């Protein structure tokens, strides 16, 4: 099993920035591709970004391209989501997840392990 713990969420004004972190347990972290999803009340998880095991390949939802950057530090068992130019529409609970599929996945079904989420609120 892999435990994932998100942190770094909070309240920020529109146009501001925030960096989310996801700490993973286990020595097998580097074998997993990682992803970020977000969820608002009454909605299912929305894909945000994914990164492969080495960090050499990334993919983003159209809504966050150019504003969000996913990265990872395998030595620290941590994946990051750097968010800039935040919009009120970005308000959500953000979750990190781990997938067995090398290269990542753009769907929830591709991820076996999930964190409990961190709240991001963007005020206008």
MMTF fields as JSON, N, C-alpha, C and O atoms, coordinates in Angstrom:
{
  "mmtfVersion": "1.0.0",
  "mmtfProducer": "UNKNOWN",
  "numBonds": 495,
  "numAtoms": 496,
  "numGroups": 124,
  "numChains": 1,
  "numModels": 1,
  "chainsPerModel": [1],
  "groupsPerChain": [124],
  "chainIdList": ["A"],
  "bondAtomList": [4, 2, 8, 6, 12, 10, 16, 14, 20, 18, 24, 22, 28, 26, 32, 30, 36, 34, 40, 38, 44, 42, 48, 46, 52, 50, 56, 54, 60, 58, 64, 62, 68, 66, 72, 70, 76, 74, 80, 78, 84, 82, 88, 86, 92, 90, 96, 94, 100, 98, 104, 102, 108, 106, 112, 110, 116, 114, 120, 118, 124, 122, 128, 126, 132, 130, 136, 134, 140, 138, 144, 142, 148, 146, 152, 150, 156, 154, 160, 158, 164, 162, 168, 166, 172, 170, 176, 174, 180, 178, 184, 182, 188, 186, 192, 190, 196, 194, 200, 198, 204, 202, 208, 206, 212, 210, 216, 214, 220, 218, 224, 222, 228, 226, 232, 230, 236, 234, 240, 238, 244, 242, 248, 246, 252, 250, 256, 254, 260, 258, 264, 262, 268, 266, 272, 270, 276, 274, 280, 278, 284, 282, 288, 286, 292, 290, 296, 294, 300, 298, 304, 302, 308, 306, 312, 310, 316, 314, 320, 318, 324, 322, 328, 326, 332, 330, 336, 334, 340, 338, 344, 342, 348, 346, 352, 350, 356, 354, 360, 358, 364, 362, 368, 366, 372, 370, 376, 374, 380, 378, 384, 382, 388, 386, 392, 390, 396, 394, 400, 398, 404, 402, 408, 406, 412, 410, 416, 414, 420, 418, 424, 422, 428, 426, 432, 430, 436, 434, 440, 438, 444, 442, 448, 446, 452, 450, 456, 454, 460, 458, 464, 462, 468, 466, 472, 470, 476, 474, 480, 478, 484, 482, 488, 486, 492, 490],
  "bondOrderList": [1, 1, 1, 1, 1, 1, 1, 1, 1, 1, 1, 1, 1, 1, 1, 1, 1, 1, 1, 1, 1, 1, 1, 1, 1, 1, 1, 1, 1, 1, 1, 1, 1, 1, 1, 1, 1, 1, 1, 1, 1, 1, 1, 1, 1, 1, 1, 1, 1, 1, 1, 1, 1, 1, 1, 1, 1, 1, 1, 1, 1, 1, 1, 1, 1, 1, 1, 1, 1, 1, 1, 1, 1, 1, 1, 1, 1, 1, 1, 1, 1, 1, 1, 1, 1, 1, 1, 1, 1, 1, 1, 1, 1, 1, 1, 1, 1, 1, 1, 1, 1, 1, 1, 1, 1, 1, 1, 1, 1, 1, 1, 1, 1, 1, 1, 1, 1, 1, 1, 1, 1, 1, 1],
  "groupList": [{"groupName": "UNK", "atomNameList": ["N", "CA", "C", "O"], "elementList": ["N", "C", "C", "O"], "formalChargeList": [0, 0, 0, 0], "bondAtomList": [1, 0, 2, 1, 3, 2], "bondOrderList": [1, 1, 2], "singleLetterCode": "X", "chemCompType": "L-PEPTIDE LINKING"}],
  "groupTypeList": [0, 0, 0, 0, 0, 0, 0, 0, 0, 0, 0, 0, 0, 0, 0, 0, 0, 0, 0, 0, 0, 0, 0, 0, 0, 0, 0, 0, 0, 0, 0, 0, 0, 0, 0, 0, 0, 0, 0, 0, 0, 0, 0, 0, 0, 0, 0, 0, 0, 0, 0, 0, 0, 0, 0, 0, 0, 0, 0, 0, 0, 0, 0, 0, 0, 0, 0, 0, 0, 0, 0, 0, 0, 0, 0, 0, 0, 0, 0, 0, 0, 0, 0, 0, 0, 0, 0, 0, 0, 0, 0, 0, 0, 0, 0, 0, 0, 0, 0, 0, 0, 0, 0, 0, 0, 0, 0, 0, 0, 0, 0, 0, 0, 0, 0, 0, 0, 0, 0, 0, 0, 0, 0, 0],
  "groupIdList": [1, 2, 3, 4, 5, 6, 7, 8, 9, 10, 11, 12, 13, 14, 15, 16, 17, 18, 19, 20, 21, 22, 23, 24, 25, 26, 27, 28, 29, 30, 31, 32, 33, 34, 35, 36, 37, 38, 39, 40, 41, 42, 43, 44, 45, 46, 47, 48, 49, 50, 51, 52, 53, 54, 55, 56, 57, 58, 59, 60, 61, 62, 63, 64, 65, 66, 67, 68, 69, 70, 71, 72, 73, 74, 75, 76, 77, 78, 79, 80, 81, 82, 83, 84, 85, 86, 87, 88, 89, 90, 91, 92, 93, 94, 95, 96, 97, 98, 99, 100, 101, 102, 103, 104, 105, 106, 107, 108, 109, 110, 111, 112, 113, 114, 115, 116, 117, 118, 119, 120, 121, 122, 123, 124],
  "secStructList": [7, 7, 7, 3, 3, 3, 3, 7, 7, 3, 3, 3, 3, 6, 6, 7, 7, 3, 3, 3, 3, 3, 3, 3, 7, 1, 6, 6, 4, 4, 4, 1, 3, 3, 3, 3, 3, 3, 3, 7, 6, 6, 7, 7, 7, 3, 3, 3, 3, 3, 3, 7, 1, 1, 1, 1, 7, 3, 3, 3, 7, 6, 6, 6, 6, 6, 6, 3, 3, 3, 3, 3, 3, 4, 4, 4, 6, 3, 3, 3, 3, 3, 3, 7, 1, 7, 7, 4, 4, 4, 7, 3, 3, 3, 3, 3, 3, 3, 3, 1, 1, 6, 6, 7, 7, 1, 1, 4, 4, 4, 7, 7, 3, 3, 7, 7, 7, 3, 3, 3, 3, 3, 3, 7],
  "xCoordList": [0.823, 0.0, 0.875, 1.996, 0.32, 1.002, 0.125, -1.05, 0.698, -0.002, 0.412, 1.6, -0.567, -0.333, -0.965, -2.118, -0.204, -0.686, -0.423, 0.727, -1.497, -1.38, -1.229, -1.681, -0.59, -0.467, -0.256, 0.025, -0.391, -0.14, -1.369, -1.26, -2.539, -3.764, -4.04, -3.413, -4.982, -5.339, -6.137, -6.641, -6.249, -6.992, -6.03, -5.048, -6.317, -5.475, -6.356, -7.429, -5.902, -6.643, -6.422, -5.391, -7.406, -7.274, -6.004, -5.679, -5.299, -4.032, -2.838, -1.695, -3.091, -2.029, -1.501, -1.896, -0.607, 0.012, -0.005, -0.158, 0.155, 0.146, 0.881, 0.787, 1.602, 2.27, 1.759, 1.853, 1.223, 0.756, 1.838, 2.596, 1.903, 2.846, 2.088, 1.033, 2.626, 2.057, 3.19, 4.036, 3.206, 4.236, 3.754, 2.645, 4.59, 4.247, 5.148, 6.322, 4.59, 5.365, 5.805, 5.178, 6.877, 7.336, 8.502, 8.639, 9.334, 10.502, 10.173, 11.033, 8.931, 8.53, 7.944, 7.416, 8.027, 7.451, 7.926, 7.131, 9.206, 9.766, 9.239, 9.427, 8.584, 8.034, 6.645, 6.109, 6.067, 4.704, 4.695, 5.464, 3.814, 3.432, 2.438, 1.719, 2.398, 1.564, 0.636, 0.917, -0.466, -1.41, -2.041, -2.037, -2.578, -3.373, -4.773, -4.946, -5.768, -7.16, -7.769, -7.203, -8.919, -9.614, -11.108, -11.629, -11.788, -13.2, -13.921, -13.438, -15.076, -15.959, -17.218, -17.501, -17.987, -19.18, -20.128, -20.46, -20.556, -21.488, -20.872, -21.588, -19.554, -18.877, -17.85, -17.339, -17.567, -16.548, -15.171, -15.038, -14.171, -12.801, -12.511, -12.854, -11.889, -11.497, -9.989, -9.242, -9.55, -8.119, -7.471, -8.02, -6.299, -5.547, -4.209, -3.902, -3.414, -2.078, -1.553, -2.002, -0.607, 0.041, 1.506, 1.893, 2.311, 3.745, 4.233, 3.795, 5.138, 5.629, 6.644, 6.938, 7.167, 8.014, 9.277, 9.735, 9.834, 11.093, 10.906, 11.844, 9.701, 9.451, 9.734, 9.66, 10.056, 10.409, 9.199, 9.326, 8.037, 6.835, 5.687, 5.451, 4.98, 3.843, 2.664, 2.823, 1.489, 0.283, -0.633, -0.678, -1.365, -2.209, -3.589, -3.77, -4.553, -5.87, -5.79, -4.989, -6.62, -6.6, -6.85, -6.323, -7.639, -8.017, -6.865, -6.947, -5.79, -4.677, -3.366, -2.367, -3.344, -2.117, -1.572, -2.309, -0.284, 0.358, 0.308, 0.973, -0.479, -0.608, -0.135, 0.399, -0.329, 0.055, 1.26, 1.401, 2.117, 3.272, 3.383, 3.457, 3.393, 3.576, 5.04, 5.662, 5.583, 6.961, 7.08, 6.154, 8.221, 8.415, 9.877, 10.778, 10.085, 11.41, 11.399, 10.948, 11.896, 11.839, 12.688, 12.381, 13.74, 14.573, 13.799, 14.097, 12.811, 11.985, 10.613, 9.783, 10.368, 9.065, 7.926, 6.903, 8.116, 7.161, 6.864, 7.762, 5.602, 5.185, 4.585, 3.967, 4.768, 4.333, 3.387, 3.409, 2.569, 1.755, 1.903, 1.321, 2.686, 2.863, 1.762, 1.614, 0.998, -0.134, 0.087, 0.345, -0.013, 0.105, -1.102, -1.853, -1.282, -2.416, -3.723, -4.534, -3.918, -5.093, -6.379, -6.429, -7.405, -8.721, -9.732, -9.516, -10.843, -11.882, -12.355, -12.743, -12.327, -12.733, -11.821, -12.183, -10.646, -9.72, -10.049, -9.434, -11.011, -11.405, -11.905, -12.819, -11.302, -11.655, -10.819, -9.886, -11.167, -10.301, -9.373, -9.829, -8.087, -7.1, -6.552, -6.174, -6.518, -6.054, -4.858, -4.81, -3.908, -2.862, -3.156, -3.841, -2.638, -2.906, -1.721, -0.93, -1.607, -0.526, -1.104, -2.107, -0.462, -0.913, 0.205, 1.38, -0.172, 0.794, 1.21, 2.21, 0.451, 0.733, 1.857, 1.729, 2.939, 4.043, 3.57, 2.936, 3.883, 3.429, 2.206, 1.844, 1.565, 0.416, -0.884, -0.926, -1.942, -3.276, -4.068, -3.838, -5.002, -5.84, -7.213, -8.058, -7.442, -8.73, -8.575, -7.523, -9.624, -9.626, -9.354, -8.664, -9.897, -9.784, -8.342, -8.042, -7.455, -6.062, -5.243, -4.085, -5.826, -5.081, -5.542, -6.733, -4.587, -4.888, -4.859, -5.539, -4.083, -3.907, -4.217, -3.851, -4.895, -5.339, -5.051, -5.122, -4.727, -4.626, -5.999, -6.997, -6.052, -7.324, -7.697, -8.795, -6.819, -7.141, -6.731, -6.587, -6.544, -6.267, -7.095, -7.167, -7.713, -8.63, -7.874, -6.985, -8.242, -7.74, -8.927, -9.863, -8.895, -9.958, -9.373, -8.458, -9.902, -9.424, -10.529, -11.613, -10.26, -11.243, -11.094, -9.995, -12.198, -12.195, -12.047, -12.025],
  "yCoordList": [-1.181, 0.0, 1.254, 1.262, 2.301, 3.578, 4.626, 4.772, 5.347, 6.442, 7.757, 8.025, 8.567, 9.862, 10.934, 10.811, 11.983, 13.07, 14.393, 14.763, 15.106, 16.408, 17.514, 17.385, 18.59, 19.766, 20.981, 20.854, 22.159, 23.391, 24.142, 25.239, 23.567, 24.256, 25.429, 25.576, 26.259, 27.408, 28.403, 28.099, 29.605, 30.688, 31.639, 32.083, 31.944, 32.849, 33.724, 33.301, 34.932, 35.834, 35.485, 34.927, 35.824, 35.6, 36.258, 37.388, 35.534, 36.013, 35.599, 35.788, 35.042, 34.612, 33.241, 32.647, 32.748, 31.455, 30.603, 31.099, 29.317, 28.36, 27.112, 26.738, 26.473, 25.221, 24.112, 24.193, 23.082, 21.916, 20.851, 20.703, 20.118, 19.021, 17.744, 17.775, 16.638, 15.328, 14.412, 14.049, 14.043, 13.168, 11.723, 11.419, 10.849, 9.441, 8.583, 8.894, 7.517, 6.571, 5.406, 5.106, 4.757, 3.583, 3.856, 4.948, 2.847, 2.965, 2.79, 2.987, 2.42, 2.196, 3.426, 3.335, 4.576, 5.796, 6.081, 6.458, 5.904, 6.229, 5.337, 5.652, 4.233, 3.327, 3.744, 3.176, 4.724, 5.159, 6.454, 7.377, 6.501, 7.78, 8.424, 7.722, 9.742, 10.457, 11.415, 11.866, 11.713, 12.642, 13.54, 13.234, 14.644, 15.544, 15.633, 15.768, 15.556, 15.738, 16.758, 17.07, 17.275, 18.201, 17.922, 17.381, 18.305, 18.007, 19.145, 19.678, 19.507, 20.472, 19.741, 18.648, 20.326, 19.643, 19.22, 20.013, 17.973, 17.463, 17.028, 16.622, 17.104, 16.717, 15.623, 15.492, 14.855, 13.828, 14.437, 15.599, 13.645, 14.125, 14.565, 13.872, 15.704, 16.26, 16.162, 16.55, 15.644, 15.534, 16.902, 17.831, 17.024, 18.272, 18.092, 18.812, 17.133, 16.942, 15.57, 14.966, 15.081, 13.814, 13.892, 14.693, 13.057, 13.03, 11.593, 10.827, 11.228, 9.856, 9.626, 10.526, 8.417, 8.021, 8.864, 9.115, 9.296, 10.031, 11.545, 12.29, 11.996, 13.42, 13.988, 15.202, 13.141, 13.599, 13.863, 14.502, 13.385, 13.539, 14.01, 13.462, 15.024, 15.558, 15.786, 15.879, 15.874, 16.16, 17.005, 16.827, 17.928, 18.853, 18.967, 18.802, 19.251, 19.602, 20.951, 21.806, 21.138, 22.394, 23.599, 24.683, 23.418, 24.521, 25.062, 26.172, 24.279, 24.704, 24.852, 25.265, 24.528, 24.635, 26.06, 27.029, 26.163, 27.461, 28.108, 29.118, 27.538, 28.105, 27.156, 27.593, 25.872, 24.868, 24.086, 23.853, 23.685, 22.866, 21.72, 21.939, 20.505, 19.337, 18.92, 18.954, 18.53, 18.083, 17.061, 16.881, 16.397, 15.415, 15.364, 15.678, 14.961, 14.754, 13.358, 13.165, 12.398, 11.015, 10.764, 9.877, 11.536, 11.395, 11.761, 11.261, 12.63, 13.057, 12.4, 12.698, 11.515, 10.851, 11.865, 11.698, 12.898, 13.997, 14.454, 14.545, 14.739, 15.339, 16.703, 16.885, 17.657, 19.025, 19.488, 18.979, 20.449, 21.138, 22.629, 23.168, 23.287, 24.724, 25.405, 25.168, 26.243, 26.907, 28.414, 28.99, 29.037, 30.486, 31.017, 30.258, 32.33, 32.979, 32.286, 32.002, 32.021, 31.279, 32.044, 33.27, 31.293, 31.837, 31.274, 30.195, 31.995, 31.438, 30.064, 29.239, 29.809, 28.521, 27.38, 26.21, 27.715, 26.694, 26.213, 25.266, 26.852, 26.457, 25.019, 24.667, 24.201, 22.786, 22.112, 22.701, 20.878, 20.022, 19.317, 18.68, 19.43, 18.849, 17.554, 17.497, 16.53, 15.215, 14.787, 15.04, 14.147, 13.489, 11.999, 11.466, 11.34, 9.926, 9.247, 9.891, 7.955, 7.162, 6.076, 5.446, 5.866, 4.856, 3.877, 4.242, 2.627, 1.611, 1.765, 1.189, 2.535, 2.686, 3.691, 4.867, 3.222, 4.103, 5.129, 4.778, 6.389, 7.45, 8.165, 9.227, 7.599, 8.228, 7.896, 7.116, 8.505, 8.3, 9.587, 10.366, 9.805, 10.99, 10.731, 11.625, 9.525, 9.155, 8.609, 8.08, 8.74, 8.243, 6.756, 6.287, 6.015, 4.56, 4.089, 2.955, 4.926, 4.541, 4.634, 4.215, 5.176, 5.418, 4.507, 4.406, 3.854, 2.887, 3.48, 2.981, 4.534, 5.117, 6.605, 7.32, 7.053, 8.442, 9.042, 8.359, 10.318, 11.048, 11.515, 11.261, 12.201, 12.665, 14.068, 14.536, 14.738, 16.022, 17.213, 17.119, 18.338, 19.607, 20.692, 20.749, 21.543, 22.55, 23.746, 24.294, 24.14, 25.361, 26.265, 25.875, 27.463, 28.428, 29.701, 30.296, 30.111, 31.303, 32.35, 32.134, 33.462, 34.53, 35.522, 35.724, 36.136, 37.104, 38.522, 39.467],
  "zCoordList": [0.0, 0.0, 0.0, 0.507, -0.584, -0.651, 0.022, -0.314, 0.962, 1.608, 0.975, 0.795, 0.642, 0.031, 0.909, 1.321, 1.19, 2.037, 1.345, 1.109, 1.02, 0.381, 1.425, 2.562, 1.015, 1.86, 0.979, -0.213, 1.567, 0.848, 0.397, -0.15, 0.615, 0.238, 1.156, 2.206, 0.749, 1.541, 0.745, -0.336, 1.293, 0.664, -0.025, 0.569, -1.27, -2.042, -2.924, -3.355, -3.188, -4.055, -5.519, -5.893, -6.335, -7.771, -8.291, -7.93, -9.141, -9.662, -8.837, -9.252, -7.682, -6.805, -7.16, -8.163, -6.331, -6.575, -5.321, -4.205, -5.537, -4.442, -4.907, -6.076, -4.019, -4.353, -3.453, -2.228, -4.071, -3.352, -3.332, -4.291, -2.243, -2.123, -1.807, -1.174, -2.246, -1.963, -1.549, -2.366, -0.29, 0.241, 0.213, 0.651, -0.301, -0.427, 0.45, 0.648, 0.964, 1.754, 0.884, -0.132, 1.285, 0.571, -0.361, -0.913, -0.523, -1.386, -2.86, -3.718, -3.158, -4.537, -5.201, -6.309, -4.547, -5.08, -6.497, -7.358, -6.739, -8.046, -9.157, -10.332, -8.818, -9.816, -10.279, -11.231, -9.616, -9.921, -10.708, -10.436, -11.68, -12.243, -11.277, -10.566, -11.251, -10.301, -11.023, -12.134, -10.373, -10.954, -9.909, -8.716, -10.373, -9.546, -10.129, -11.341, -9.257, -9.614, -8.678, -7.631, -9.056, -8.167, -8.212, -9.187, -7.13, -7.001, -6.293, -5.293, -6.821, -6.193, -5.741, -6.233, -4.804, -4.308, -5.424, -6.306, -5.377, -6.358, -7.667, -8.582, -7.775, -9.0, -8.723, -7.611, -9.746, -9.619, -9.828, -10.213, -9.573, -9.729, -11.166, -12.123, -11.292, -12.574, -12.72, -11.822, -13.848, -14.102, -14.17, -14.763, -13.561, -13.578, -14.283, -15.234, -13.819, -14.386, -14.019, -13.044, -14.794, -14.495, -14.885, -15.736, -14.26, -14.506, -14.433, -13.576, -15.329, -15.34, -14.226, -13.44, -14.172, -13.036, -12.905, -11.79, -14.004, -13.974, -13.974, -13.69, -14.291, -14.398, -15.771, -15.964, -16.724, -18.058, -18.944, -19.988, -18.544, -19.345, -18.465, -17.389, -18.928, -18.187, -19.119, -20.336, -18.531, -19.279, -18.404, -17.186, -19.03, -18.288, -18.904, -20.11, -18.053, -18.548, -19.25, -18.874, -20.268, -21.015, -20.115, -20.366, -19.084, -18.22, -17.375, -16.848, -17.244, -16.396, -17.147, -16.558, -18.422, -19.205, -19.181, -19.364, -18.953, -18.889, -17.528, -17.296, -16.615, -15.277, -14.181, -13.161, -14.393, -13.399, -13.902, -15.102, -12.988, -13.316, -12.322, -11.113, -12.837, -11.991, -12.042, -13.104, -10.913, -10.839, -9.72, -8.928, -9.661, -8.601, -8.187, -8.965, -6.95, -6.398, -5.79, -4.662, -6.541, -6.093, -4.847, -4.051, -4.683, -3.493, -2.231, -1.147, -2.377, -1.248, -1.246, -0.386, -2.196, -2.318, -2.363, -1.699, -3.143, -3.159, -4.58, -5.417, -4.837, -6.09, -5.77, -4.721, -6.674, -6.447, -7.549, -8.67, -7.205, -8.185, -7.926, -6.985, -8.772, -8.671, -9.464, -10.663, -8.802, -9.423, -9.393, -8.336, -10.536, -10.645, -11.39, -12.003, -11.33, -11.99, -11.653, -12.534, -10.39, -9.951, -10.213, -10.118, -10.54, -10.831, -9.837, -9.287, -9.597, -8.725, -9.181, -8.353, -10.475, -11.007, -10.579, -10.709, -10.071, -9.598, -8.198, -7.708, -7.547, -6.2, -6.196, -6.941, -5.358, -5.29, -4.217, -3.671, -3.928, -3.135, -4.11, -5.059, -3.881, -4.772, -4.182, -3.012, -5.006, -4.598, -5.439, -6.643, -4.803, -5.563, -5.603, -4.73, -6.612, -6.802, -7.47, -8.16, -7.262, -7.837, -8.727, -8.391, -9.861, -10.813, -11.126, -11.14, -11.378, -11.775, -13.232, -13.659, -13.988, -15.407, -15.629, -15.29, -16.193, -16.515, -17.541, -18.536, -17.292, -18.163, -17.643, -18.15, -16.641, -16.022, -16.715, -17.666, -16.218, -16.742, -16.597, -15.673, -17.512, -17.486, -16.884, -16.862, -16.399, -15.831, -14.425, -14.066, -13.636, -12.267, -12.193, -11.288, -13.144, -13.123, -13.209, -12.836, -13.688, -13.831, -12.559, -12.536, -11.5, -10.271, -9.14, -8.849, -8.518, -7.469, -6.068, -5.171, -5.87, -4.545, -4.566, -5.499, -3.524, -3.436, -2.077, -1.055, -2.074, -0.834, -0.39, -1.065, 0.75, 1.304, 0.863, 1.165, 0.167, -0.417, 0.422, 1.641, -0.255, 0.395, -0.288, -1.515, 0.511, -0.013, -0.568, 0.082, -1.777, -2.394, -2.663, -3.362, -2.117, -2.324, -2.909, -2.339, -4.042, -4.733, -4.695, -5.236, -4.068, -3.944, -5.088, -5.606, -5.476, -6.559, -6.044, -6.834]
}
